[in-house]
Each structure stands twice: as structure tokens, then as C-alpha cells.
Amino acid sequence: MKRNIGTFDRILRITVGLFLIIATTANLIGVWGWIGIVVLATGLLSFCPMYTVLGVRSCGAQTHADKDASGV
């Protein structure tokens, strides 16, 4: 997996994911809030499968380490 989520996007995903999980466990929102697990996971891993499908990268230019790992 190549990193395709930048720092700001990552912080936002972690924050929103935690908020959704906490709000769901506190019964402030419905069961749909468990989607926060996916949002949190993508933030922690710095990888979003949907970004790959859409060809989106929010982390800017590809680093040398990313190029070595991808073989490009």
C-alpha cells in the first residue's frame, strides 16, 4: 500500500473517526456512526482505497521512498 493521504487529511480523518465512534457509543447518533471505524483506519494507515480507485492523492508529490516501494 502506497501512502495516498496527506497530513491535514490524515488529522481530519482521525478526528472525525474518533468523534463518530464516541458519539455512537454515547447514543448521540445512530448505528451509522460506526462508519467512523473505517474513517479512523484510513487516517491511521494513511491509505484510502477509494483514493486509489479515483486516482487521488492528498499527500502531494511522491517521495523517493514511495517510488522505491512501488517500483516506479
PDB file of N, CA, C and O in Angstrom:
ATOM      1  N   MET A   1       0.836  -1.185   0.000  1.00  0.00           N
ATOM      2  CA  MET A   1       0.000   0.000   0.000  1.00  0.00           C
ATOM      3  C   MET A   1       0.880   1.246   0.000  1.00  0.00           C
ATOM      4  O   MET A   1       1.722   1.429   0.879  1.00  0.00           O
ATOM      5  N   LYS A   2       0.674   2.080  -0.979  1.00  0.00           N
ATOM      6  CA  LYS A   2       1.358   3.365  -1.019  1.00  0.00           C
ATOM      7  C   LYS A   2       0.537   4.386  -0.253  1.00  0.00           C
ATOM      8  O   LYS A   2      -0.693   4.371  -0.296  1.00  0.00           O
ATOM      9  N   ARG A   3       1.215   5.256   0.435  1.00  0.00           N
ATOM     10  CA  ARG A   3       0.560   6.327   1.172  1.00  0.00           C
ATOM     11  C   ARG A   3      -0.089   7.275   0.166  1.00  0.00           C
ATOM     12  O   ARG A   3       0.572   7.750  -0.757  1.00  0.00           O
ATOM     13  N   ASN A   4      -1.385   7.552   0.346  1.00  0.00           N
ATOM     14  CA  ASN A   4      -2.052   8.492  -0.543  1.00  0.00           C
ATOM     15  C   ASN A   4      -2.869   9.543   0.217  1.00  0.00           C
ATOM     16  O   ASN A   4      -3.681  10.255  -0.373  1.00  0.00           O
ATOM     17  N   ILE A   5      -2.644   9.630   1.530  1.00  0.00           N
ATOM     18  CA  ILE A   5      -3.341  10.605   2.367  1.00  0.00           C
ATOM     19  C   ILE A   5      -2.298  11.516   3.006  1.00  0.00           C
ATOM     20  O   ILE A   5      -1.353  11.043   3.637  1.00  0.00           O
ATOM     21  N   GLY A   6      -2.473  12.814   2.841  1.00  0.00           N
ATOM     22  CA  GLY A   6      -1.549  13.796   3.397  1.00  0.00           C
ATOM     23  C   GLY A   6      -1.812  14.071   4.867  1.00  0.00           C
ATOM     24  O   GLY A   6      -2.747  13.530   5.457  1.00  0.00           O
ATOM     25  N   THR A   7      -0.978  14.915   5.448  1.00  0.00           N
ATOM     26  CA  THR A   7      -1.030  15.198   6.882  1.00  0.00           C
ATOM     27  C   THR A   7      -2.354  15.815   7.311  1.00  0.00           C
ATOM     28  O   THR A   7      -2.973  15.344   8.265  1.00  0.00           O
ATOM     29  N   PHE A   8      -2.795  16.857   6.624  1.00  0.00           N
ATOM     30  CA  PHE A   8      -4.061  17.507   7.008  1.00  0.00           C
ATOM     31  C   PHE A   8      -5.223  16.535   6.879  1.00  0.00           C
ATOM     32  O   PHE A   8      -6.059  16.438   7.777  1.00  0.00           O
ATOM     33  N   ASP A   9      -5.278  15.816   5.766  1.00  0.00           N
ATOM     34  CA  ASP A   9      -6.334  14.833   5.520  1.00  0.00           C
ATOM     35  C   ASP A   9      -6.308  13.751   6.607  1.00  0.00           C
ATOM     36  O   ASP A   9      -7.355  13.319   7.090  1.00  0.00           O
ATOM     37  N   ARG A  10      -5.117  13.328   6.977  1.00  0.00           N
ATOM     38  CA  ARG A  10      -4.957  12.287   7.999  1.00  0.00           C
ATOM     39  C   ARG A  10      -5.487  12.764   9.357  1.00  0.00           C
ATOM     40  O   ARG A  10      -6.237  12.046  10.018  1.00  0.00           O
ATOM     41  N   ILE A  11      -5.098  13.969   9.769  1.00  0.00           N
ATOM     42  CA  ILE A  11      -5.564  14.518  11.052  1.00  0.00           C
ATOM     43  C   ILE A  11      -7.076  14.669  11.047  1.00  0.00           C
ATOM     44  O   ILE A  11      -7.734  14.352  12.038  1.00  0.00           O
ATOM     45  N   LEU A  12      -7.628  15.145   9.950  1.00  0.00           N
ATOM     46  CA  LEU A  12      -9.072  15.315   9.836  1.00  0.00           C
ATOM     47  C   LEU A  12      -9.795  13.972   9.939  1.00  0.00           C
ATOM     48  O   LEU A  12     -10.800  13.866  10.643  1.00  0.00           O
ATOM     49  N   ARG A  13      -9.297  12.950   9.249  1.00  0.00           N
ATOM     50  CA  ARG A  13      -9.920  11.626   9.283  1.00  0.00           C
ATOM     51  C   ARG A  13      -9.874  11.017  10.686  1.00  0.00           C
ATOM     52  O   ARG A  13     -10.859  10.437  11.143  1.00  0.00           O
ATOM     53  N   ILE A  14      -8.732  11.149  11.370  1.00  0.00           N
ATOM     54  CA  ILE A  14      -8.608  10.602  12.721  1.00  0.00           C
ATOM     55  C   ILE A  14      -9.568  11.311  13.668  1.00  0.00           C
ATOM     56  O   ILE A  14     -10.234  10.666  14.479  1.00  0.00           O
ATOM     57  N   THR A  15      -9.641  12.634  13.567  1.00  0.00           N
ATOM     58  CA  THR A  15     -10.530  13.418  14.428  1.00  0.00           C
ATOM     59  C   THR A  15     -11.999  13.071  14.182  1.00  0.00           C
ATOM     60  O   THR A  15     -12.745  12.816  15.127  1.00  0.00           O
ATOM     61  N   VAL A  16     -12.406  13.060  12.929  1.00  0.00           N
ATOM     62  CA  VAL A  16     -13.805  12.760  12.585  1.00  0.00           C
ATOM     63  C   VAL A  16     -14.144  11.314  12.950  1.00  0.00           C
ATOM     64  O   VAL A  16     -15.221  11.040  13.479  1.00  0.00           O
ATOM     65  N   GLY A  17     -13.225  10.395  12.666  1.00  0.00           N
ATOM     66  CA  GLY A  17     -13.462   8.990  13.004  1.00  0.00           C
ATOM     67  C   GLY A  17     -13.674   8.790  14.494  1.00  0.00           C
ATOM     68  O   GLY A  17     -14.610   8.105  14.906  1.00  0.00           O
ATOM     69  N   LEU A  18     -12.803   9.390  15.308  1.00  0.00           N
ATOM     70  CA  LEU A  18     -12.961   9.279  16.763  1.00  0.00           C
ATOM     71  C   LEU A  18     -14.263   9.915  17.233  1.00  0.00           C
ATOM     72  O   LEU A  18     -14.952   9.366  18.092  1.00  0.00           O
ATOM     73  N   PHE A  19     -14.601  11.076  16.670  1.00  0.00           N
ATOM     74  CA  PHE A  19     -15.855  11.737  17.041  1.00  0.00           C
ATOM     75  C   PHE A  19     -17.055  10.841  16.743  1.00  0.00           C
ATOM     76  O   PHE A  19     -17.946  10.690  17.579  1.00  0.00           O
ATOM     77  N   LEU A  20     -17.075  10.248  15.550  1.00  0.00           N
ATOM     78  CA  LEU A  20     -18.208   9.386  15.183  1.00  0.00           C
ATOM     79  C   LEU A  20     -18.321   8.169  16.097  1.00  0.00           C
ATOM     80  O   LEU A  20     -19.419   7.796  16.508  1.00  0.00           O
ATOM     81  N   ILE A  21     -17.190   7.557  16.410  1.00  0.00           N
ATOM     82  CA  ILE A  21     -17.206   6.377  17.283  1.00  0.00           C
ATOM     83  C   ILE A  21     -17.685   6.750  18.688  1.00  0.00           C
ATOM     84  O   ILE A  21     -18.508   6.047  19.273  1.00  0.00           O
ATOM     85  N   ILE A  22     -17.169   7.853  19.224  1.00  0.00           N
ATOM     86  CA  ILE A  22     -17.573   8.294  20.562  1.00  0.00           C
ATOM     87  C   ILE A  22     -19.048   8.688  20.582  1.00  0.00           C
ATOM     88  O   ILE A  22     -19.773   8.335  21.512  1.00  0.00           O
ATOM     89  N   ALA A  23     -19.492   9.414  19.564  1.00  0.00           N
ATOM     90  CA  ALA A  23     -20.898   9.832  19.501  1.00  0.00           C
ATOM     91  C   ALA A  23     -21.832   8.628  19.388  1.00  0.00           C
ATOM     92  O   ALA A  23     -22.937   8.639  19.929  1.00  0.00           O
ATOM     93  N   THR A  24     -21.384   7.598  18.686  1.00  0.00           N
ATOM     94  CA  THR A  24     -22.211   6.390  18.549  1.00  0.00           C
ATOM     95  C   THR A  24     -22.288   5.629  19.867  1.00  0.00           C
ATOM     96  O   THR A  24     -23.364   5.186  20.269  1.00  0.00           O
ATOM     97  N   THR A  25     -21.152   5.478  20.538  1.00  0.00           N
ATOM     98  CA  THR A  25     -21.156   4.739  21.811  1.00  0.00           C
ATOM     99  C   THR A  25     -21.922   5.496  22.891  1.00  0.00           C
ATOM    100  O   THR A  25     -22.429   4.888  23.834  1.00  0.00           O
ATOM    101  N   ALA A  26     -22.007   6.820  22.760  1.00  0.00           N
ATOM    102  CA  ALA A  26     -22.763   7.629  23.718  1.00  0.00           C
ATOM    103  C   ALA A  26     -24.230   7.769  23.315  1.00  0.00           C
ATOM    104  O   ALA A  26     -24.978   8.515  23.947  1.00  0.00           O
ATOM    105  N   ASN A  27     -24.642   7.057  22.271  1.00  0.00           N
ATOM    106  CA  ASN A  27     -26.017   7.094  21.768  1.00  0.00           C
ATOM    107  C   ASN A  27     -26.467   8.492  21.352  1.00  0.00           C
ATOM    108  O   ASN A  27     -27.644   8.832  21.470  1.00  0.00           O
ATOM    109  N   LEU A  28     -25.527   9.298  20.866  1.00  0.00           N
ATOM    110  CA  LEU A  28     -25.874  10.626  20.360  1.00  0.00           C
ATOM    111  C   LEU A  28     -26.296  10.558  18.903  1.00  0.00           C
ATOM    112  O   LEU A  28     -27.072  11.392  18.435  1.00  0.00           O
ATOM    113  N   ILE A  29     -25.786   9.566  18.188  1.00  0.00           N
ATOM    114  CA  ILE A  29     -26.164   9.338  16.796  1.00  0.00           C
ATOM    115  C   ILE A  29     -26.461   7.855  16.621  1.00  0.00           C
ATOM    116  O   ILE A  29     -26.173   7.047  17.504  1.00  0.00           O
ATOM    117  N   GLY A  30     -27.031   7.507  15.491  1.00  0.00           N
ATOM    118  CA  GLY A  30     -27.423   6.126  15.237  1.00  0.00           C
ATOM    119  C   GLY A  30     -26.250   5.221  14.890  1.00  0.00           C
ATOM    120  O   GLY A  30     -25.085   5.610  14.966  1.00  0.00           O
ATOM    121  N   VAL A  31     -26.604   3.999  14.504  1.00  0.00           N
ATOM    122  CA  VAL A  31     -25.586   2.992  14.211  1.00  0.00           C
ATOM    123  C   VAL A  31     -24.730   3.353  12.999  1.00  0.00           C
ATOM    124  O   VAL A  31     -23.644   2.797  12.834  1.00  0.00           O
ATOM    125  N   TRP A  32     -25.188   4.260  12.157  1.00  0.00           N
ATOM    126  CA  TRP A  32     -24.397   4.672  11.003  1.00  0.00           C
ATOM    127  C   TRP A  32     -23.068   5.292  11.440  1.00  0.00           C
ATOM    128  O   TRP A  32     -22.125   5.355  10.652  1.00  0.00           O
ATOM    129  N   GLY A  33     -22.992   5.745  12.676  1.00  0.00           N
ATOM    130  CA  GLY A  33     -21.771   6.353  13.187  1.00  0.00           C
ATOM    131  C   GLY A  33     -20.593   5.400  13.265  1.00  0.00           C
ATOM    132  O   GLY A  33     -19.443   5.828  13.370  1.00  0.00           O
ATOM    133  N   TRP A  34     -20.884   4.092  13.213  1.00  0.00           N
ATOM    134  CA  TRP A  34     -19.790   3.109  13.240  1.00  0.00           C
ATOM    135  C   TRP A  34     -18.929   3.185  11.983  1.00  0.00           C
ATOM    136  O   TRP A  34     -17.862   2.572  11.931  1.00  0.00           O
ATOM    137  N   ILE A  35     -19.373   3.924  10.974  1.00  0.00           N
ATOM    138  CA  ILE A  35     -18.538   4.147   9.795  1.00  0.00           C
ATOM    139  C   ILE A  35     -17.258   4.880  10.202  1.00  0.00           C
ATOM    140  O   ILE A  35     -16.280   4.909   9.455  1.00  0.00           O
ATOM    141  N   GLY A  36     -17.283   5.463  11.383  1.00  0.00           N
ATOM    142  CA  GLY A  36     -16.104   6.124  11.924  1.00  0.00           C
ATOM    143  C   GLY A  36     -14.910   5.190  12.053  1.00  0.00           C
ATOM    144  O   GLY A  36     -13.765   5.641  12.030  1.00  0.00           O
ATOM    145  N   ILE A  37     -15.166   3.892  12.187  1.00  0.00           N
ATOM    146  CA  ILE A  37     -14.077   2.917  12.259  1.00  0.00           C
ATOM    147  C   ILE A  37     -13.294   2.922  10.953  1.00  0.00           C
ATOM    148  O   ILE A  37     -12.063   2.883  10.964  1.00  0.00           O
ATOM    149  N   VAL A  38     -13.994   2.968   9.839  1.00  0.00           N
ATOM    150  CA  VAL A  38     -13.340   2.994   8.530  1.00  0.00           C
ATOM    151  C   VAL A  38     -12.581   4.301   8.351  1.00  0.00           C
ATOM    152  O   VAL A  38     -11.444   4.305   7.880  1.00  0.00           O
ATOM    153  N   VAL A  39     -13.210   5.406   8.727  1.00  0.00           N
ATOM    154  CA  VAL A  39     -12.583   6.721   8.598  1.00  0.00           C
ATOM    155  C   VAL A  39     -11.317   6.777   9.462  1.00  0.00           C
ATOM    156  O   VAL A  39     -10.278   7.263   9.013  1.00  0.00           O
ATOM    157  N   LEU A  40     -11.407   6.284  10.688  1.00  0.00           N
ATOM    158  CA  LEU A  40     -10.260   6.252  11.586  1.00  0.00           C
ATOM    159  C   LEU A  40      -9.148   5.364  11.031  1.00  0.00           C
ATOM    160  O   LEU A  40      -7.977   5.745  11.063  1.00  0.00           O
ATOM    161  N   ALA A  41      -9.499   4.199  10.529  1.00  0.00           N
ATOM    162  CA  ALA A  41      -8.500   3.266   9.991  1.00  0.00           C
ATOM    163  C   ALA A  41      -7.757   3.864   8.798  1.00  0.00           C
ATOM    164  O   ALA A  41      -6.537   3.734   8.700  1.00  0.00           O
ATOM    165  N   THR A  42      -8.483   4.514   7.896  1.00  0.00           N
ATOM    166  CA  THR A  42      -7.807   5.114   6.734  1.00  0.00           C
ATOM    167  C   THR A  42      -6.872   6.233   7.172  1.00  0.00           C
ATOM    168  O   THR A  42      -5.816   6.432   6.572  1.00  0.00           O
ATOM    169  N   GLY A  43      -7.252   6.960   8.209  1.00  0.00           N
ATOM    170  CA  GLY A  43      -6.374   8.008   8.733  1.00  0.00           C
ATOM    171  C   GLY A  43      -5.135   7.444   9.384  1.00  0.00           C
ATOM    172  O   GLY A  43      -4.037   7.963   9.179  1.00  0.00           O
ATOM    173  N   LEU A  44      -5.289   6.392  10.163  1.00  0.00           N
ATOM    174  CA  LEU A  44      -4.143   5.782  10.839  1.00  0.00           C
ATOM    175  C   LEU A  44      -3.186   5.119   9.858  1.00  0.00           C
ATOM    176  O   LEU A  44      -1.974   5.130  10.070  1.00  0.00           O
ATOM    177  N   LEU A  45      -3.720   4.546   8.794  1.00  0.00           N
ATOM    178  CA  LEU A  45      -2.889   3.853   7.809  1.00  0.00           C
ATOM    179  C   LEU A  45      -2.356   4.775   6.712  1.00  0.00           C
ATOM    180  O   LEU A  45      -1.495   4.376   5.928  1.00  0.00           O
ATOM    181  N   SER A  46      -2.865   6.001   6.656  1.00  0.00           N
ATOM    182  CA  SER A  46      -2.509   6.964   5.597  1.00  0.00           C
ATOM    183  C   SER A  46      -2.779   6.401   4.208  1.00  0.00           C
ATOM    184  O   SER A  46      -2.067   6.714   3.253  1.00  0.00           O
ATOM    185  N   PHE A  47      -3.794   5.583   4.105  1.00  0.00           N
ATOM    186  CA  PHE A  47      -4.139   4.958   2.832  1.00  0.00           C
ATOM    187  C   PHE A  47      -5.653   4.861   2.715  1.00  0.00           C
ATOM    188  O   PHE A  47      -6.334   4.399   3.630  1.00  0.00           O
ATOM    189  N   CYS A  48      -6.170   5.310   1.563  1.00  0.00           N
ATOM    190  CA  CYS A  48      -7.599   5.223   1.297  1.00  0.00           C
ATOM    191  C   CYS A  48      -7.803   4.458  -0.017  1.00  0.00           C
ATOM    192  O   CYS A  48      -7.386   4.932  -1.073  1.00  0.00           O
ATOM    193  N   PRO A  49      -8.436   3.286   0.037  1.00  0.00           N
ATOM    194  CA  PRO A  49      -8.667   2.520  -1.187  1.00  0.00           C
ATOM    195  C   PRO A  49      -9.472   3.291  -2.235  1.00  0.00           C
ATOM    196  O   PRO A  49      -9.236   3.137  -3.433  1.00  0.00           O
ATOM    197  N   MET A  50     -10.411   4.112  -1.794  1.00  0.00           N
ATOM    198  CA  MET A  50     -11.218   4.882  -2.736  1.00  0.00           C
ATOM    199  C   MET A  50     -10.373   5.909  -3.477  1.00  0.00           C
ATOM    200  O   MET A  50     -10.600   6.168  -4.658  1.00  0.00           O
ATOM    201  N   TYR A  51      -9.399   6.493  -2.784  1.00  0.00           N
ATOM    202  CA  TYR A  51      -8.479   7.416  -3.448  1.00  0.00           C
ATOM    203  C   TYR A  51      -7.728   6.702  -4.567  1.00  0.00           C
ATOM    204  O   TYR A  51      -7.513   7.279  -5.633  1.00  0.00           O
ATOM    205  N   THR A  52      -7.329   5.460  -4.337  1.00  0.00           N
ATOM    206  CA  THR A  52      -6.617   4.685  -5.346  1.00  0.00           C
ATOM    207  C   THR A  52      -7.498   4.473  -6.573  1.00  0.00           C
ATOM    208  O   THR A  52      -7.040   4.629  -7.705  1.00  0.00           O
ATOM    209  N   VAL A  53      -8.759   4.118  -6.349  1.00  0.00           N
ATOM    210  CA  VAL A  53      -9.699   3.893  -7.446  1.00  0.00           C
ATOM    211  C   VAL A  53      -9.910   5.172  -8.250  1.00  0.00           C
ATOM    212  O   VAL A  53      -9.982   5.137  -9.478  1.00  0.00           O
ATOM    213  N   LEU A  54     -10.009   6.302  -7.545  1.00  0.00           N
ATOM    214  CA  LEU A  54     -10.271   7.581  -8.199  1.00  0.00           C
ATOM    215  C   LEU A  54      -8.996   8.269  -8.693  1.00  0.00           C
ATOM    216  O   LEU A  54      -9.071   9.276  -9.398  1.00  0.00           O
ATOM    217  N   GLY A  55      -7.832   7.735  -8.331  1.00  0.00           N
ATOM    218  CA  GLY A  55      -6.568   8.338  -8.746  1.00  0.00           C
ATOM    219  C   GLY A  55      -6.243   9.622  -8.009  1.00  0.00           C
ATOM    220  O   GLY A  55      -5.586  10.505  -8.560  1.00  0.00           O
ATOM    221  N   VAL A  56      -6.697   9.736  -6.762  1.00  0.00           N
ATOM    222  CA  VAL A  56      -6.498  10.939  -5.952  1.00  0.00           C
ATOM    223  C   VAL A  56      -5.362  10.707  -4.956  1.00  0.00           C
ATOM    224  O   VAL A  56      -5.212   9.608  -4.420  1.00  0.00           O
ATOM    225  N   ARG A  57      -4.563  11.748  -4.712  1.00  0.00           N
ATOM    226  CA  ARG A  57      -3.529  11.728  -3.672  1.00  0.00           C
ATOM    227  C   ARG A  57      -3.588  13.070  -2.967  1.00  0.00           C
ATOM    228  O   ARG A  57      -3.494  14.112  -3.616  1.00  0.00           O
ATOM    229  N   SER A  58      -3.742  13.066  -1.654  1.00  0.00           N
ATOM    230  CA  SER A  58      -3.738  14.326  -0.920  1.00  0.00           C
ATOM    231  C   SER A  58      -2.404  14.565  -0.224  1.00  0.00           C
ATOM    232  O   SER A  58      -2.260  15.529   0.528  1.00  0.00           O
ATOM    233  N   CYS A  59      -1.430  13.698  -0.468  1.00  0.00           N
ATOM    234  CA  CYS A  59      -0.137  13.829   0.211  1.00  0.00           C
ATOM    235  C   CYS A  59       0.909  14.517  -0.646  1.00  0.00           C
ATOM    236  O   CYS A  59       2.086  14.505  -0.285  1.00  0.00           O
ATOM    237  N   GLY A  60       0.539  15.102  -1.740  1.00  0.00           N
ATOM    238  CA  GLY A  60       1.484  15.843  -2.557  1.00  0.00           C
ATOM    239  C   GLY A  60       2.314  14.950  -3.447  1.00  0.00           C
ATOM    240  O   GLY A  60       1.863  13.887  -3.874  1.00  0.00           O
ATOM    241  N   ALA A  61       3.527  15.384  -3.724  1.00  0.00           N
ATOM    242  CA  ALA A  61       4.414  14.653  -4.631  1.00  0.00           C
ATOM    243  C   ALA A  61       4.845  13.330  -4.016  1.00  0.00           C
ATOM    244  O   ALA A  61       4.951  13.193  -2.798  1.00  0.00           O
ATOM    245  N   GLN A  62       5.086  12.377  -4.877  1.00  0.00           N
ATOM    246  CA  GLN A  62       5.524  11.062  -4.439  1.00  0.00           C
ATOM    247  C   GLN A  62       6.975  11.162  -3.967  1.00  0.00           C
ATOM    248  O   GLN A  62       7.826  11.699  -4.677  1.00  0.00           O
ATOM    249  N   THR A  63       7.258  10.641  -2.762  1.00  0.00           N
ATOM    250  CA  THR A  63       8.604  10.708  -2.214  1.00  0.00           C
ATOM    251  C   THR A  63       9.487   9.628  -2.821  1.00  0.00           C
ATOM    252  O   THR A  63       8.999   8.703  -3.470  1.00  0.00           O
ATOM    253  N   HIS A  64      10.777   9.756  -2.604  1.00  0.00           N
ATOM    254  CA  HIS A  64      11.732   8.770  -3.115  1.00  0.00           C
ATOM    255  C   HIS A  64      11.438   7.389  -2.542  1.00  0.00           C
ATOM    256  O   HIS A  64      11.518   6.391  -3.259  1.00  0.00           O
ATOM    257  N   ALA A  65      11.095   7.322  -1.248  1.00  0.00           N
ATOM    258  CA  ALA A  65      10.779   6.038  -0.613  1.00  0.00           C
ATOM    259  C   ALA A  65       9.534   5.409  -1.251  1.00  0.00           C
ATOM    260  O   ALA A  65       9.483   4.195  -1.448  1.00  0.00           O
ATOM    261  N   ASP A  66       8.534   6.234  -1.571  1.00  0.00           N
ATOM    262  CA  ASP A  66       7.330   5.729  -2.220  1.00  0.00           C
ATOM    263  C   ASP A  66       7.662   5.172  -3.600  1.00  0.00           C
ATOM    264  O   ASP A  66       7.129   4.135  -3.996  1.00  0.00           O
ATOM    265  N   LYS A  67       8.549   5.863  -4.339  1.00  0.00           N
ATOM    266  CA  LYS A  67       8.930   5.406  -5.671  1.00  0.00           C
ATOM    267  C   LYS A  67       9.661   4.073  -5.595  1.00  0.00           C
ATOM    268  O   LYS A  67       9.423   3.191  -6.420  1.00  0.00           O
ATOM    269  N   ASP A  68      10.555   3.914  -4.609  1.00  0.00           N
ATOM    270  CA  ASP A  68      11.280   2.659  -4.442  1.00  0.00           C
ATOM    271  C   ASP A  68      10.326   1.517  -4.114  1.00  0.00           C
ATOM    272  O   ASP A  68      10.471   0.412  -4.639  1.00  0.00           O
ATOM    273  N   ALA A  69       9.354   1.780  -3.250  1.00  0.00           N
ATOM    274  CA  ALA A  69       8.406   0.754  -2.835  1.00  0.00           C
ATOM    275  C   ALA A  69       7.486   0.343  -3.968  1.00  0.00           C
ATOM    276  O   ALA A  69       7.075  -0.814  -4.051  1.00  0.00           O
ATOM    277  N   SER A  70       7.157   1.296  -4.850  1.00  0.00           N
ATOM    278  CA  SER A  70       6.228   0.988  -5.939  1.00  0.00           C
ATOM    279  C   SER A  70       6.924   0.422  -7.161  1.00  0.00           C
ATOM    280  O   SER A  70       6.277  -0.131  -8.050  1.00  0.00           O
ATOM    281  N   GLY A  71       8.246   0.559  -7.208  1.00  0.00           N
ATOM    282  CA  GLY A  71       8.984   0.047  -8.346  1.00  0.00           C
ATOM    283  C   GLY A  71       8.931   0.957  -9.550  1.00  0.00           C
ATOM    284  O   GLY A  71       9.324   0.550 -10.643  1.00  0.00           O
ATOM    285  N   VAL A  72       8.454   2.183  -9.379  1.00  0.00           N
ATOM    286  CA  VAL A  72       8.342   3.141 -10.498  1.00  0.00           C
ATOM    287  C   VAL A  72       9.570   3.998 -10.566  1.00  0.00           C
ATOM    288  O   VAL A  72       9.671   4.864 -11.435  1.00  0.00           O
TER     289      VAL A  72
END
